Amino acid sequence: MAKEHIDPLELSLTGGETFNLVEALARRGVSRREFLKFCTIMAGVLALPVDKASRIARALESAPRVPLIWLELQDCAGCTESLLRASRPTVGELVLDIISLDYHETIMAAAGKQAEEAKAATVEKGGHIVVVEGSIPLKDNGLYCCIGGKTAKDILFETVRGAIAVLAVGNCAAFGGIPAASPNPTDAVGVADLVKDVPVVNLPGCPLNVVNLTATVVHFLTFGSLPAVDHLKRPLFAYGKRIHDNCERRPHFDAGQFVEEWGDEGHRLGWCLYKMGCKGPETYHNCPTVRWNDGTSWPVMAGHGCLGCSEPNFWDTMTPFYERLPEVPGFGVEATIDKIGLGLTAVAAAGVAAHAIGSAVRKKAAGASQEQEE
Amino acid sequence: MLRRVYVWEAPVRIFHWAHVASIAVLAFTGYYIGDPFVTVPDETAQTYLMGWMRAIHFVAAFVFGLGFLVRVYWMFVGNRYARWQDWIPVSRERWAFFWKQLKYYIFLEKERPHYMGHNPVAGLSYAVFGVMVLVQGLTGFALYAEPYAGGFWRAAFGWLLTLFGNQTLRLVHHALMWLFAAFFVVHLYMAILADVEERNAAITGIVSGVKFDHTSDH
């Protein structure tokens, strides 16, 4: 990554402005205790030692406001919905105090020309962070997603110019997501497929878990750098472990206790959803530890298997969602690999039996002809 | 005049039986991992059925993988019957024998050709078997690497996960198990057929290493 370490001082010179966060939070009725609780949670999400919470607190207190532009391209606004479910900090605090959300089509007050001007002004100053939600369609010059007369691709390239980083949120912005599912009618791609000169961090999920977005921003404000990422540009703190390895139902997997059908005894006892097609064993995400909607629950906790929504092309690669193995290409839906395999073995056995009879007949015939010769 | 020939050296025989045992164990435990057909209703803390199935599967996988590596090594240093030329027909002569043997198998030839080592058809089937082992090993160890975000296993086999994805790897891994089952049926029959028709001790040979040569009879 080109800009691994960005000096907060440099930030303040290129557009950010220093302000007193504690005072600002106090004005909105958020106590220091609440603030420190938030810092501790962030240290936990980022898998940092607990004493780093105070460092986060110090950093956030003196952090410059980083202007942030949220782009909605070929999306369903589901990640925006997820953002609005942020409770630590509440979305209001997030918007007003820690970051400075200069442009977000769904939640900004400004509209039309004024809004576009505000965005242009932020881009002009540079040093901003761009959050992208939704994929970018490339087919037919990208006309399948146009906003204000510009294609998604043009808007993306215009906005990332001079940016510090691009955070591609949700599976669509990260990998193309559902619009890119076969047959991908709009030739949709993710941000990292197009943007090469600005560091891109992928925060996939369907939708994005806002805790991971907040933690990425907090990491940036605290350490002045983007978090370490895996080969798919996903932060390791959030995507470094499999769902399966942190799952609360894992002891039932190891014990050999499985849900056989929805609502059966095992399902009521909270057994493992492996046989119901759960994709936890092949999905990297921190759902079991951070959960969703302010730590209320997450799919497996609620009794439904993981769909693998943080993995590339999950709509194609993780289906069928309720089976362990994919269908065998070229065979019908009913033909599982086990039926085909058993059939093949049966054919081999039948062939062998027929050959054995043939060989016996041949031997007898050879014996008879030998006797005749004698 | 019956001649006793030492055909299968110890590493070949050990490899053979290590593979027989490991494939049997791997197929059974692997089938359970793919489709856990037994659910244990006991207290969760008292049972570890899937855990043991996986542990045994992994141990057997190392036997399977190591056996394969030893056998490939022995293809280059072993006796003439263990050499890779016995598997892959490169000479014109061996190809001619291949067709002759194949014709015999499909009842177009009356006389069974004689070989001390692998007959050319069997040899080629073992080359195909070797490819099956390789693919099964690669897909298996790629799945084994899946829990690790870094380290040796991820570095050695993680690229397969990136290239094909977990679902495809598991489908191939599962499908190959059935190919091994079909191979086993045909292989066992062919060995018995050779033993009966050639009276060459094909079956006991893979235990003792010694096969009989009748060619000096004629």
Interface residues (C-beta under 8 A of the other chain):
Chain A: D230 H231 L236 G240 K241 R242 H244 D245 P251 H252 F253 D254 A255 G256 Q257 F258 E260 G266 W271 Y274 K275 P281 E282 Y284 E311 P312 N313 T317 M318 R324 L325 P326 V328 I337 D338 I340 G341 L342 L344 T345 V347 A348 A349 G351 V352 H355 A356 G358 S359 R362 K363 A366
Chain B: G34 D35 P36 V38 T39 V40 P41 D42 T44 A45 T47 Y48 L49 M50 G51 M53 Y105 F107 K110 E146 P147 A149 T162 G165 N166 Q167 T168 R170 L171 H174 A175 M177 W178 L179 A181 A182 V185 V186 Y189 L193 E197
